[in-house]
Amino acid sequence: MSDIDIFRTVYFEECSELLQELETLLSGIAEGDDQADALNGVFRAVHSIKGGAGAFGFDALVTFTHSFETLLDHVRQGEVAPGPEVVALCLRATDIVADLVMAAREGTDLPEGFGEAERAAFEALSMAAGSPGADDEGGLEDFDIDFTPVAVDIGARHAAPEPAPEAPSGWSIRFVPHARLLATGSDPLVLIRALGGLGRLTVSADTTDLPGLEAFDPEASYCRWSMTLSETKAGRAEIEEVFSFVEDACDLEIVPVFDAIDPAWSEDGPEDAFPDFAALMAEAGLAPSPPAGPEAADMAPEPAPEAPSQAVVLPGPAVAGSEAGPSAGAPARGGLQTIRVELEKVDRVVNMVGELVITQSMLAQQVDDTIRDRYPELVRGLEVLAQTTRGLQDAVMAIRAQPVKSVFQRMPRLVRELATKTGKSLRLDMEGEGTEIDKTVIEQLSDPLTHMVRNSADHGIETPAERIAAGKPETGTIRLSAQQSGSTILVVVEDDGRGIDRGRVLALARERGVVAPDHTPTDEQIDNLIFAPGFSTAEAVSDISGRGVGMDVVLSNIRRIGGSVQVRSLAGRGTRMTLRLPLTLAVLDVMVVSVAGHPYVIALSSIIETLETGRAEFSTLPSGERILRLRGDYVPVVDLSARFGLAGAQKGPGRFVVLCEAEGETRLALVVDEVIGQQQVVIKSLEENFEHVEAIAGGTILGDGNVALILDVDGLRPNGPRRSAA
Amino acid sequence: MDGTDQHTIALARTLDGGDVGALRAALAEALARGPVRLDASGTERVSTSGLMVLLSAAVSARAMDRPLVMADPSPALEEAIETLGLADQFAPMIPSHAGNAPGQ
């Protein structure tokens, strides 16, 4: 991968982060967050996207972001009020920027005039502001930033806290651009001009290396600068931010100047005039300084990020309060340090830890009473090993964990688009975006979630007229939430729409043979029919949620990652779909059982209780189906030896019933020969190593070295909606 | 051409990026012929490398002992020179600034 490819990869990664940030900030503004901070964040994000776009020659993106940025500048200056319409325009513009970024990334063309309406709206608003900026008079021709990605922290003037008494009176800055700086389209003039915006700047240039014309190379760097920034409230971070795009293409020294007692700082009295030691150390570069802004990560190529890489967050020291507080646009600055690590490397560690878990488990199983008595030290060592292994495993999994925010944040745009397409008035509420799940789970979550939200908007929420007639607010609400519950994550999509029309669903299900004519499913089972393969109501093939893909895809995607989906609906009140997802895909807490001498494992999360068959009360229905009567409830029974056709299973009352919870809060009683015990197993995919087997979710290697199959409880249900033949 | 006729080059409206290579060639050619006068009144946009090629021309002119003057620098050019702290370097080229090297 060439340097430029690496730059591009990093730029696009950064764009996706910036777009998410934009979405968050604009949504925050819409909900009344502190506008000054958020607007500065929005401005910075758009500016950063534009800067990189210029460097790579993505003209359409530059043109659009430039207009967007101009409007934002007017808003920031208070010349255009950030009312709901302007915020909505900015949100639409964010979607357009996302599409332009995507087109630039994929090298595809967008339709002629794409985003023109928004651009015209920007210009109309900017014109109405009365004083279009100098940038605008000549359009992009006079757009003097060129393709220089400079992060000008305009926020400093608005958002910077009062100077701490220990702040230096100024900064001495030495800036030596490398040849690469000019070659990548950056211009020291723009950087120094931006620096001048932070205070009073005196500049001295050294051009002694400048050759005559015969040796002059337009892309070489012949000048170095020494500057002094005084009468400034800017801290090191703001200065660094100016150079954040070029930090790898220049030598930069920033040294605080404490030479005189500036009357501005002495108001707090002589005691306060003494700088805090830690701050001094930090400012003098003797303690770790805060990392540069996200823009720095953007343009800084890592040694070999061949594949899209993921940031691993490590706790970093916060610098004593001499810097500006984190602004809305850069929440991580100064608090956390991150490094980008290829996911593959993390996965290698995850796999090794998985193997370690198995080995540790095997060792633990070798410990019997004799060993315990004879080698107490060895046993203690093994116990410590078990704890350490568990700790290591948690730590590794935490590295892979990501907030669901990355998926959730695609939804506001989807809902906006759906509102436009359906003509419905939709509102999206989100909660728990910070909930963390394994990266692989997150990747698999996007499609199902998109489909569920589409389904809610398309089928769930009524038209405004229907809602008013039903006495509901005109705007339908879709609520998206995530929370951790034990070892699972619950992701809920609910709407306040019309609910599932059960009569219609059942009629269709019968018509399509999904439900036998003589079978009367419960309400819950009917609701879950929407996940049956090939099942869709007439409206489901609409342009929006249709495309020939039914909700069964949601189910199969979720099941593939060891999750389940449950749907509850109240007629006229709404529908709630709950996804239960494993925290991680790599390891599973299980119960090991034995059936006809073969070990099987059942996810602990799905087990409600176990009981001996001798104490269980079984009955047989006229249909021949066995059921278990339990505290007044009837639960279908599946004898695993019969289900899997295993000979040699035990008979009689000495067996066990494992009561499991399946989809839709249905329960299932599995009859096994023996309950061996709980343990943690590393999941091995059956599909990857063999093929999909019904009712089996995967395989694992047990502590004793035996291979055991992981049961898919939902797949074992005798009358599950997906088993129409049953 | 006897080497004494002053050659005037009117600087372009923009002096940056791709324009710099062409300007370098034009300046070298003009200096080879004799004294050069730069008409900088119409320059609206300039980059650091645009200013550097002008200073490089001054280095060549000194080496060749050829007069090189810049007349009527536009406000945009003055601003860029000032911002980059290059006033001292440009002072000998700009008659109105000679002997009056501005500070910042």
Interface residues (C-beta under 8 A of the other chain):
Chain A: D142 D144 D146 L182 G185 D187 P188 L189 I192 R193 G196 L201 T202 V203 S204 A205 T207 L210 P211 G212 L213 E214 F216 P218 E219 Y222 C223 W225 M227
Chain B: D16 G17 V20 G21 R24 L27 A28 L31 E44 R45 V46 S47 T48 S49 L51 M52 V53 L55 S56 A57 V59 S60 A63 A80 T83 L84 G85 L86 D88 Q89 G103 Q104
